[in-house]
Amino acid sequence: MKPEGSLSWLWRGYLRPHWPALVGAGLLMAVEGSMLGFLSYMMKPMFDAVFVAGESGALWAVGLGILAIFFIRAATSVGQKLLLARVASKVIYKMKTRLVAHLMRLDTTWHGRNPPGALIERVSNDTGAVREVASVVITGLGRDVVALVSLLAVVLWIDWQWTLVALMGTPLLVAPTLLVQSFIRRTALRNRVLAQHMSVRLDEVFHGINPIKLNRLEDYQSRQFDGLAAERVDAEVRNQFGRAAVPALIDIMTGIGFFAVLIYGGREIMDGEKTVGEFMSFFTAMALAFEPLRRLGQISGVWQAAQVSLGRVREMFDVRPSLTSPAAPRAVSPGDIEFKDVHLSYGEAQVLNGLSLVARAGETTALVGASGAGKSTVFNLLTRLVDPSSGTITLGGTPIDALGLPDLRAQFSMVSQEALLFDDTLRENIVLGSEVSEERLEAALRGAHVTDFVRDFPEGLDSPAGPRGSSLSGGQRQRIAIARALLRDAPILLLDEATSALDTKSEAVVQAALDELAQGRTTLVIAHRLSTVRGADRILVMQAGRVVEEGTHEALLDKGGAYAELYRLQFADEA
């Protein structure tokens, strides 16, 4: 991506609303930078009028003038830094919040290809490039360019020939600087990619800490992370070398200029053609130009690195979800759920192969079958987490892809084997930011049997759930999820192995809560434990992505087919 494109994107999307603050900071930077020109100019009267001519009246004027210069520099420096820090913080905050909101709207298949650690790195660290742009690039282009212009005006005013002599080494910088910029861009990209790999590794380690301990993988994971860290150290060192190279080239150019002016101008002073004050003013301007030149030299390195990070952020914003609402969504009409000749494949893997089924409104329909038969895929298709390769899915006779996504997903409550809990209070995990009356909340707590255990918590509903609900048992987490579903009060209930990981006592309590939740709702159940679906109105047996049998528990046992074989194997194993 070209630098102009990145800067234009950053300006249009984020910096433009803050233009008054940027203009104010620019004016303050211009004043601060121009003070260096005034300071170098004051060297002439200080030497010629005060030190050489001995004019006592000029002493106070020069001294107060120099004092005023430093006071103005101090005030304008603080002011512009505060303004830029405020703008940078607001822009980073806005960029992060927009990026998180955008990423949450992308398809689950896309998220399956991009690990959470990599996305966290993009959100947390790549957006931080804005701060470097504000603190280095904008400051350099504002304060340091003005400083150089003011100092250049002073040296040209004193002697334009000395100025040409001082700048004689400048053409030597062009080719090396271009090469260094390319090197910085490559090493910056490598650094960001390695940082992403490290974040992915950390995310996997901390999410899988128990299996790591049980399998004694601490040393293995440490070696893996150590290898990535060592590579990143090398990439950072190489990148810092590139960033330091341009200021170093400027040092060489400045040194050549100082030497040439000293030899050329020193002879004119000794011959009486120039005064000591003129030389000191020129020499001071050259010396003061040294740091702004170095900082401007660093800008190219900083911008190359920032460009890489901004490009990575922009790549994320350029991704568009393929699952979207239609331009004119139809109204949701409650009714039966129907799959007609639905096919779905992930790459070469065929998941559903002509699936047809009906889940009647107000009834409980169970999906059973071996792992990989496509049961969970039915839920993903129904809620449009994915779309089928072919075939149609209807709700109340309306194709679900003709409905708005928010309207469609509002029809479902889901309780799965792994209840998603956040590191927040139990109350917030149930209400999820919604305004809920205490009466409704209490009814949901009773219906989900949460009141059976929450009274034992010291802070009640305000107790922390812990990371991913770690403060609760499996049965307690499931009951929190059921209370959440009761409050959601959606007409269709999806149960995905909701009790499979529980012990017998917890399963009985949770099953009672689920029975309460299913009252009056269209319910689809995925279950491996056939004992949990005996009371279903209809049971659909799936094999290889299609329904091969359907009926009640008793009818399917009497039939002696695939369901009866599953039942025999399961209860033979349990026996």
C-alpha positions as CSV (number, residue, x, y, z in Angstrom):
1,M,0.0,0.0,0.0
2,K,1.3,3.4,-0.9
3,P,2.0,5.8,2.0
4,E,-0.3,8.4,0.4
5,G,-3.1,5.9,0.4
6,S,-2.6,5.1,4.1
7,L,-2.4,8.7,5.1
8,S,-5.5,9.6,3.0
9,W,-7.4,6.7,4.6
10,L,-6.4,7.8,8.1
11,W,-7.3,11.4,7.4
12,R,-10.7,10.7,5.8
13,G,-11.8,8.1,8.3
14,Y,-10.4,9.3,11.6
15,L,-8.4,12.6,11.6
16,R,-10.7,14.9,9.7
17,P,-13.2,15.4,12.6
18,H,-10.3,16.6,14.7
19,W,-9.0,19.2,12.2
20,P,-9.5,22.2,14.6
21,A,-7.3,20.5,17.2
22,L,-4.8,19.6,14.5
23,V,-4.7,23.1,13.2
24,G,-4.2,24.5,16.7
25,A,-1.4,22.0,17.3
26,G,0.1,22.9,14.0
27,L,0.2,26.6,14.8
28,L,1.8,25.9,18.2
29,M,4.4,23.7,16.5
30,A,5.1,26.4,14.0
31,V,5.7,28.9,16.8
32,E,7.9,26.4,18.7
33,G,9.9,25.6,15.5
34,S,10.4,29.2,14.5
35,M,11.9,30.0,17.9
36,L,15.1,28.2,16.8
37,G,15.5,30.6,14.0
38,F,15.1,33.6,16.4
39,L,17.6,32.0,18.8
40,S,20.2,31.6,16.1
41,Y,19.6,35.1,14.9
42,M,20.2,36.4,18.5
43,M,23.7,35.1,18.4
44,K,24.8,37.9,16.1
45,P,23.9,40.9,18.4
46,M,25.1,38.8,21.4
47,F,28.6,38.5,20.0
48,D,28.9,41.7,17.9
49,A,27.0,44.1,20.2
50,V,27.6,42.7,23.6
51,F,30.8,40.6,23.6
52,V,32.8,42.5,21.0
53,A,31.4,46.1,21.1
54,G,30.7,45.9,24.8
55,E,27.3,47.7,24.6
56,S,25.8,47.3,28.1
57,G,22.3,48.3,26.9
58,A,22.2,45.5,24.4
59,L,23.0,43.0,27.2
60,W,19.5,43.3,28.8
61,A,17.8,43.4,25.4
62,V,19.6,40.2,24.1
63,G,19.2,38.4,27.5
64,L,15.5,39.1,27.8
65,G,15.0,38.2,24.1
66,I,16.6,34.8,24.6
67,L,14.7,34.2,27.8
68,A,11.4,35.0,26.0
69,I,12.3,32.5,23.3
70,F,12.7,29.7,25.8
71,F,9.4,30.6,27.6
72,I,7.5,30.6,24.3
73,R,9.1,27.2,23.3
74,A,8.1,25.7,26.6
75,A,4.5,26.8,26.5
76,T,3.9,25.9,22.8
77,S,5.6,22.5,23.3
78,V,3.3,21.5,26.1
79,G,0.2,22.8,24.3
80,Q,0.9,21.0,21.0
81,K,1.8,17.7,22.8
82,L,-1.4,17.8,24.8
83,L,-3.5,18.5,21.7
84,L,-1.9,15.7,19.7
85,A,-2.0,13.2,22.6
86,R,-5.8,13.9,22.9
87,V,-6.4,13.5,19.2
88,A,-4.3,10.3,19.0
89,S,-6.1,8.7,22.0
90,K,-9.5,9.5,20.5
91,V,-8.5,8.2,17.1
92,I,-7.1,5.0,18.5
93,Y,-10.2,4.5,20.6
94,K,-12.5,5.0,17.6
95,M,-10.4,2.8,15.4
96,K,-10.4,-0.1,17.9
97,T,-14.1,0.1,18.6
98,R,-14.9,0.2,14.9
99,L,-12.6,-2.7,14.2
100,V,-14.0,-4.8,17.0
101,A,-17.6,-4.1,15.8
102,H,-16.5,-4.9,12.2
103,L,-14.8,-8.2,13.1
104,M,-17.8,-9.4,15.1
105,R,-19.9,-9.0,11.9
106,L,-17.7,-11.1,9.7
107,D,-18.7,-14.7,8.9
108,T,-17.8,-17.6,11.3
109,T,-16.0,-19.3,8.4
110,W,-13.7,-16.3,8.2
111,H,-13.1,-16.4,11.9
112,G,-12.3,-20.1,11.6
113,R,-9.4,-19.2,9.3
114,N,-8.1,-16.3,11.5
115,P,-7.1,-17.3,15.1
116,P,-8.3,-15.0,17.9
117,G,-4.7,-14.2,19.0
118,A,-4.0,-12.7,15.5
119,L,-7.1,-10.6,15.6
120,I,-6.3,-9.4,19.2
121,E,-2.8,-8.3,17.9
122,R,-4.5,-6.3,15.1
123,V,-6.9,-4.6,17.5
124,S,-4.5,-4.0,20.4
125,N,-1.2,-3.2,18.7
126,D,-1.5,-2.4,15.0
127,T,-3.9,0.5,15.8
128,G,-1.2,2.0,18.0
129,A,0.6,3.1,14.9
130,V,-1.7,6.2,15.0
131,R,0.2,7.4,18.1
132,E,3.5,7.2,16.3
133,V,2.0,9.1,13.4
134,A,0.8,11.8,15.7
135,S,3.9,12.0,17.9
136,V,6.5,11.7,15.3
137,V,5.2,12.2,11.8
138,I,2.8,15.1,12.4
139,T,5.1,16.8,14.9
140,G,8.1,16.4,12.6
141,L,6.2,17.9,9.6
142,G,4.9,20.7,11.8
143,R,7.5,21.8,14.3
144,D,10.7,20.5,12.7
145,V,10.0,21.6,9.1
146,V,9.2,25.1,10.4
147,A,12.3,25.1,12.5
148,L,14.4,24.1,9.5
149,V,12.8,26.8,7.3
150,S,13.4,29.5,10.0
151,L,17.0,28.3,10.4
152,L,17.6,28.2,6.7
153,A,16.3,31.7,6.4
154,V,18.9,32.8,9.0
155,V,21.8,31.1,7.3
156,L,20.7,32.4,3.8
157,W,20.4,35.9,5.2
158,I,24.0,35.7,6.6
159,D,25.7,34.2,3.6
160,W,24.1,32.1,0.8
161,Q,27.5,30.8,-0.3
162,W,28.2,29.4,3.2
163,T,24.8,27.7,3.0
164,L,25.6,26.0,-0.3
165,V,28.9,24.8,1.1
166,A,27.1,23.4,4.2
167,L,24.6,21.5,2.1
168,M,27.1,20.0,-0.3
169,G,26.6,16.5,1.1
170,T,22.8,16.4,0.8
171,P,22.7,14.7,-2.7
172,L,24.6,11.8,-1.2
173,L,21.6,11.0,1.0
174,V,19.0,10.3,-1.7
175,A,19.9,6.7,-2.9
176,P,20.8,5.3,0.6
177,T,17.7,6.7,2.1
178,L,15.4,5.0,-0.5
179,L,17.2,1.7,0.1
180,V,16.8,2.0,3.9
181,Q,13.1,2.8,3.6
182,S,12.5,-0.4,1.7
183,F,14.5,-2.3,4.3
184,I,12.5,-0.8,7.2
185,R,9.2,-1.7,5.5
186,R,10.2,-5.3,5.1
187,T,11.5,-5.7,8.6
188,A,8.5,-3.9,10.1
189,L,6.2,-6.3,8.3
190,R,8.2,-9.3,9.6
191,N,8.1,-7.9,13.1
192,R,4.3,-7.5,13.0
193,V,3.8,-11.0,11.6
194,L,5.9,-12.5,14.4
195,A,4.1,-10.4,17.0
196,Q,0.8,-11.9,15.6
197,H,2.2,-15.5,15.9
198,M,3.3,-14.8,19.5
199,S,-0.2,-13.6,20.4
200,V,-1.8,-16.7,18.7
201,R,0.6,-18.9,20.7
202,L,-0.2,-17.1,24.0
203,D,-4.0,-17.3,23.3
204,E,-3.7,-21.1,22.7
205,V,-1.5,-21.6,25.8
206,F,-3.7,-19.8,28.2
207,H,-6.9,-21.3,26.8
208,G,-5.5,-24.8,26.9
209,I,-3.6,-24.5,30.2
210,N,-5.2,-27.6,31.8
211,P,-4.4,-30.0,28.8
212,I,-0.9,-28.5,28.7
213,K,-0.3,-29.4,32.4
214,L,-1.9,-32.8,32.1
215,N,0.2,-33.7,29.1
216,R,3.4,-32.1,30.6
217,L,3.8,-29.8,27.6
218,E,5.1,-26.8,29.6
219,D,8.7,-27.2,28.2
220,Y,7.5,-27.9,24.7
221,Q,5.3,-24.7,24.6
222,S,8.1,-22.7,26.3
223,R,10.5,-23.8,23.5
224,Q,7.9,-22.9,20.8
225,F,7.4,-19.4,22.3
226,D,11.1,-18.9,22.9
227,G,11.8,-19.6,19.2
228,L,9.2,-17.0,18.2
229,A,10.6,-14.5,20.7
230,A,14.1,-15.0,19.4
231,E,13.0,-14.4,15.8
232,R,11.2,-11.2,16.9
233,V,14.2,-9.9,18.7
234,D,16.2,-10.3,15.5
235,A,13.5,-8.6,13.4
236,E,13.2,-5.7,15.9
237,V,17.0,-5.2,16.0
238,R,17.1,-5.2,12.2
239,N,14.2,-2.7,12.1
240,Q,15.8,-0.4,14.6
241,F,19.0,-0.6,12.6
242,G,17.1,0.6,9.6
243,R,15.4,3.4,11.6
244,A,18.8,4.5,12.9
245,A,20.5,4.5,9.5
246,V,18.8,7.6,8.1
247,P,19.7,9.8,11.1
248,A,23.2,8.4,10.9
249,L,23.4,9.4,7.3
250,I,22.3,12.9,8.3
251,D,25.0,13.0,10.9
252,I,27.6,12.3,8.2
253,M,26.1,14.9,5.9
254,T,26.0,17.5,8.8
255,G,29.6,16.7,9.8
256,I,30.7,17.3,6.2
257,G,28.8,20.6,6.1
258,F,30.3,21.8,9.4
259,F,33.8,20.9,8.3
260,A,33.4,22.7,4.9
261,V,31.9,25.9,6.5
262,L,34.6,26.0,9.1
263,I,37.4,25.8,6.5
264,Y,35.6,28.1,4.0
265,G,34.1,30.6,6.4
266,G,37.0,30.6,8.9
267,R,39.3,32.1,6.3
268,E,36.8,35.0,5.6
269,I,36.6,35.8,9.3
270,M,40.4,35.8,9.6
271,D,40.6,38.1,6.6
272,G,38.0,40.4,8.2
273,E,35.4,39.9,5.5
274,K,32.8,38.5,8.1
275,T,32.3,39.3,11.8
276,V,32.5,36.8,14.6
277,G,28.8,37.4,15.3
278,E,27.8,36.5,11.8
279,F,29.8,33.3,12.0
280,M,28.4,32.4,15.4
281,S,24.9,33.1,14.3
282,F,25.4,30.9,11.2
283,F,27.2,28.2,13.2
284,T,24.4,28.2,15.9
285,A,21.7,27.9,13.2
286,M,23.6,24.9,11.7
287,A,24.0,23.3,15.2
288,L,20.3,23.9,16.1
289,A,19.3,22.4,12.7
290,F,21.0,19.2,13.6
291,E,18.3,17.7,15.9
292,P,15.3,18.7,13.7
293,L,17.2,17.1,10.8
294,R,17.7,13.9,12.8
295,R,14.0,13.8,13.8
296,L,12.9,14.4,10.2
297,G,15.3,11.6,9.2
298,Q,13.5,9.3,11.6
299,I,10.1,10.2,10.2
300,S,10.7,8.0,7.1
301,G,11.5,5.0,9.3
302,V,8.6,5.6,11.6
303,W,6.2,6.1,8.7
304,Q,7.3,3.0,7.0
305,A,6.7,0.9,10.1
306,A,3.4,2.8,10.8
307,Q,2.3,2.2,7.2
308,V,2.7,-1.6,7.7
309,S,0.5,-1.5,10.8
310,L,-2.1,0.8,9.2
311,G,-2.1,-1.4,6.2
312,R,-2.9,-4.5,8.3
313,V,-5.7,-2.7,10.0
314,R,-7.1,-1.5,6.7
315,E,-7.0,-5.1,5.4
316,M,-9.4,-6.0,8.2
317,F,-11.8,-3.3,7.3
318,D,-11.6,-4.3,3.6
319,V,-13.0,-7.8,4.5
320,R,-16.7,-7.9,3.9
321,P,-19.2,-10.5,5.3
322,S,-20.7,-12.7,2.7
323,L,-23.8,-13.4,4.9
324,T,-25.8,-10.2,4.9
325,S,-29.4,-9.1,5.1
326,P,-31.4,-8.7,1.9
327,A,-32.0,-5.1,0.6
328,A,-35.7,-5.5,1.3
329,P,-36.1,-8.1,4.1
330,R,-39.5,-9.8,4.5
331,A,-41.3,-9.9,7.8
332,V,-40.8,-13.0,10.0
333,S,-43.8,-15.4,10.0
334,P,-43.8,-18.0,12.7
335,G,-44.4,-21.6,11.6
336,D,-42.7,-24.8,10.7
337,I,-39.0,-25.1,10.0
338,E,-38.2,-26.9,6.7
339,F,-35.0,-28.0,4.9
340,K,-35.5,-29.0,1.3
341,D,-32.7,-30.9,-0.5
342,V,-30.0,-28.9,1.3
343,H,-26.3,-29.5,0.4
344,L,-23.3,-28.0,2.1
345,S,-19.6,-28.6,1.7
346,Y,-16.4,-27.1,3.2
347,G,-13.9,-27.3,0.4
348,E,-13.8,-31.0,-0.7
349,A,-15.6,-32.2,2.4
350,Q,-19.3,-32.9,1.9
351,V,-21.2,-32.1,5.1
352,L,-24.8,-32.3,4.1
353,N,-26.0,-34.3,1.1
354,G,-29.5,-33.6,0.1
355,L,-30.9,-33.0,3.7
356,S,-34.7,-32.7,3.9
357,L,-36.5,-32.3,7.2
358,V,-39.4,-30.6,8.9
359,A,-39.6,-29.4,12.5
360,R,-43.2,-28.6,13.3
361,A,-44.1,-25.4,15.2
362,G,-44.7,-26.0,18.9
363,E,-43.2,-29.5,18.9
364,T,-39.9,-30.9,20.0
365,T,-37.8,-32.4,17.2
366,A,-34.6,-34.3,18.1
367,L,-31.6,-34.8,15.8
368,V,-29.5,-37.9,16.6
369,G,-26.8,-39.8,14.9
370,A,-23.1,-40.4,15.0
371,S,-20.5,-37.6,15.2
372,G,-20.0,-36.0,11.8
373,A,-23.5,-36.8,10.6
374,G,-24.2,-33.0,10.2
375,K,-26.4,-32.3,13.3
376,S,-24.7,-29.1,14.5
377,T,-24.5,-27.9,10.9
378,V,-28.3,-27.9,10.9
379,F,-28.2,-25.3,13.6
380,N,-25.5,-23.3,11.9
381,L,-27.6,-23.2,8.7
382,L,-30.8,-22.4,10.5
383,T,-29.3,-19.3,12.2
384,R,-27.4,-18.4,9.0
385,L,-23.9,-18.7,10.5
386,V,-23.3,-20.4,7.1
387,D,-25.4,-20.6,3.9
388,P,-26.0,-23.9,2.0
389,S,-24.3,-24.7,-1.3
390,S,-27.8,-25.5,-2.6
391,G,-31.3,-26.1,-1.4
392,T,-33.7,-24.0,0.6
393,I,-34.4,-23.5,4.3
394,T,-37.7,-21.9,5.3
395,L,-39.3,-20.6,8.5
396,G,-43.1,-20.3,8.3
397,G,-42.9,-20.8,4.6
398,T,-40.4,-17.9,4.1
399,P,-36.9,-18.6,2.9
400,I,-34.6,-17.5,5.8
401,D,-32.2,-15.7,3.4
402,A,-35.2,-13.4,2.6
403,L,-35.3,-12.3,6.3
404,G,-33.1,-9.7,7.9
405,L,-30.3,-11.3,9.9
406,P,-31.2,-9.6,13.2
407,D,-34.9,-10.5,12.8
408,L,-34.0,-14.1,12.0
409,R,-31.6,-14.6,14.9
410,A,-34.1,-13.0,17.2
411,Q,-36.2,-16.0,16.7
412,F,-33.8,-18.4,18.5
413,S,-32.5,-19.1,22.0
414,M,-29.7,-21.6,22.2
415,V,-28.2,-23.6,25.0
416,S,-25.2,-25.6,24.1
417,Q,-22.8,-28.0,25.8
418,E,-20.3,-25.2,26.4
419,A,-22.2,-22.3,27.9
420,L,-20.6,-19.0,26.9
421,L,-20.0,-16.9,30.0
422,F,-18.0,-13.7,30.3
423,D,-15.7,-12.5,33.0
424,D,-18.4,-10.4,34.6
425,T,-21.1,-10.8,37.3
426,L,-23.7,-13.5,37.2
427,R,-26.4,-10.9,36.8
428,E,-24.7,-9.3,33.7
429,N,-24.1,-12.8,32.2
430,I,-27.9,-13.4,32.4
431,V,-29.3,-10.0,31.3
432,L,-26.4,-9.2,28.9
433,G,-26.9,-5.5,29.1
434,S,-30.7,-5.6,28.7
435,E,-33.1,-3.6,30.9
436,V,-35.0,-6.3,32.7
437,S,-37.5,-5.9,35.6
438,E,-36.7,-7.7,38.8
439,E,-39.9,-9.7,38.5
440,R,-38.9,-11.1,35.1
441,L,-35.4,-11.8,36.3
442,E,-36.6,-13.6,39.4
443,A,-39.0,-15.7,37.2
444,A,-36.1,-16.7,34.9
445,L,-33.9,-17.5,37.9
446,R,-36.6,-19.8,39.3
447,G,-37.3,-21.4,36.0
448,A,-33.6,-22.2,35.3
449,H,-33.1,-23.4,38.9
450,V,-30.4,-20.7,39.4
451,T,-31.9,-19.8,42.8
452,D,-30.9,-23.2,44.0
453,F,-27.3,-22.3,44.1
454,V,-26.9,-18.5,43.8
455,R,-28.0,-17.9,47.4
456,D,-24.9,-19.7,48.5
457,F,-22.7,-17.1,46.7
458,P,-21.5,-14.3,49.1
459,E,-22.5,-11.6,46.7
460,G,-25.4,-13.3,45.1
461,L,-26.0,-12.3,41.5
462,D,-23.3,-9.7,41.8
463,S,-20.7,-12.5,42.3
464,P,-18.0,-12.8,39.5
465,A,-18.4,-15.6,37.1
466,G,-14.6,-15.7,36.4
467,P,-12.9,-16.1,33.1
468,R,-15.2,-18.2,30.8
469,G,-17.3,-19.0,33.9
470,S,-14.5,-20.7,35.8
471,S,-16.0,-19.8,39.2
472,L,-19.0,-22.1,38.4
473,S,-19.5,-25.8,38.0
474,G,-20.7,-27.2,34.6
475,G,-24.2,-27.5,35.8
476,Q,-24.3,-24.0,37.2
477,R,-23.0,-22.6,34.0
478,Q,-25.7,-24.4,32.1
479,R,-28.4,-23.0,34.4
480,I,-27.1,-19.5,33.9
481,A,-27.3,-20.1,30.1
482,I,-30.9,-21.4,30.5
483,A,-31.9,-18.3,32.6
484,R,-30.4,-16.2,29.8
485,A,-32.6,-18.1,27.2
486,L,-35.7,-17.7,29.4
487,L,-35.2,-13.9,29.5
488,R,-34.6,-13.9,25.7
489,D,-38.0,-15.5,25.3
490,A,-37.5,-16.4,21.7
491,P,-40.1,-18.7,20.0
492,I,-37.6,-21.3,18.8
493,L,-35.2,-23.2,21.2
494,L,-32.1,-24.9,20.0
495,L,-30.4,-27.4,22.4
496,D,-27.0,-28.7,21.4
497,E,-25.8,-31.4,23.7
498,A,-26.9,-29.2,26.6
499,T,-26.6,-31.9,29.3
500,S,-24.0,-34.3,27.8
501,A,-21.1,-33.1,30.0
502,L,-23.0,-33.2,33.3
503,D,-23.2,-35.7,36.1
504,T,-26.4,-37.5,36.8
505,K,-27.6,-35.1,39.6
506,S,-26.8,-32.0,37.6
507,E,-28.3,-33.4,34.5
508,A,-31.6,-34.0,36.3
509,V,-31.7,-30.4,37.5
510,V,-30.7,-28.9,34.1
511,Q,-33.1,-31.2,32.2
512,A,-35.9,-30.0,34.5
513,A,-35.0,-26.4,33.6
514,L,-34.8,-27.2,29.9
515,D,-38.3,-28.8,30.1
516,E,-39.5,-25.6,31.6
517,L,-37.8,-23.6,28.9
518,A,-39.3,-25.7,26.1
519,Q,-42.9,-25.2,27.1
520,G,-44.8,-23.5,24.3
521,R,-41.7,-23.3,22.0
522,T,-40.6,-25.0,18.8
523,T,-37.6,-27.0,20.1
524,L,-34.8,-28.6,18.2
525,V,-32.5,-30.9,20.2
526,I,-29.2,-32.4,19.3
527,A,-28.3,-35.3,21.6
528,H,-26.0,-38.2,21.9
529,R,-27.7,-39.5,25.0
530,L,-30.8,-41.1,23.6
531,S,-32.4,-41.2,27.0
532,T,-32.8,-37.4,26.9
533,V,-34.9,-37.4,23.7
534,R,-37.3,-40.3,24.4
535,G,-40.1,-37.8,25.0
536,A,-39.5,-35.8,21.8
537,D,-42.5,-35.5,19.4
538,R,-40.3,-36.7,16.6
539,I,-36.8,-38.0,16.3
540,L,-34.7,-37.6,13.1
541,V,-31.8,-40.0,12.6
542,M,-29.0,-38.5,10.5
543,Q,-26.3,-40.3,8.6
544,A,-23.8,-38.8,6.2
545,G,-25.6,-35.5,6.0
546,R,-29.1,-36.7,5.4
547,V,-32.1,-38.0,7.4
548,V,-32.4,-41.8,7.1
549,E,-35.2,-42.4,9.7
550,E,-37.8,-40.4,11.6
551,G,-40.6,-41.1,14.1
552,T,-41.2,-41.4,17.8
553,H,-38.9,-43.2,20.2
554,E,-41.2,-46.2,20.4
555,A,-41.9,-46.4,16.6
556,L,-38.2,-46.2,15.7
557,L,-37.3,-49.0,18.2
558,D,-40.1,-51.1,16.8
559,K,-38.7,-50.5,13.3
560,G,-35.4,-52.0,14.2
561,G,-33.3,-49.7,12.0
562,A,-30.5,-47.2,12.5
563,Y,-32.1,-45.7,15.7
564,A,-32.6,-49.1,17.3
565,E,-29.0,-50.0,16.5
566,L,-27.8,-46.7,18.1
567,Y,-30.0,-47.4,21.1
568,R,-28.7,-50.9,21.5
569,L,-25.1,-49.9,21.3
570,Q,-25.5,-47.0,23.7
571,F,-27.3,-48.9,26.4
572,A,-25.1,-52.0,25.9
573,D,-22.1,-49.7,26.6
574,E,-23.7,-48.2,29.6
575,A,-24.6,-51.7,30.9
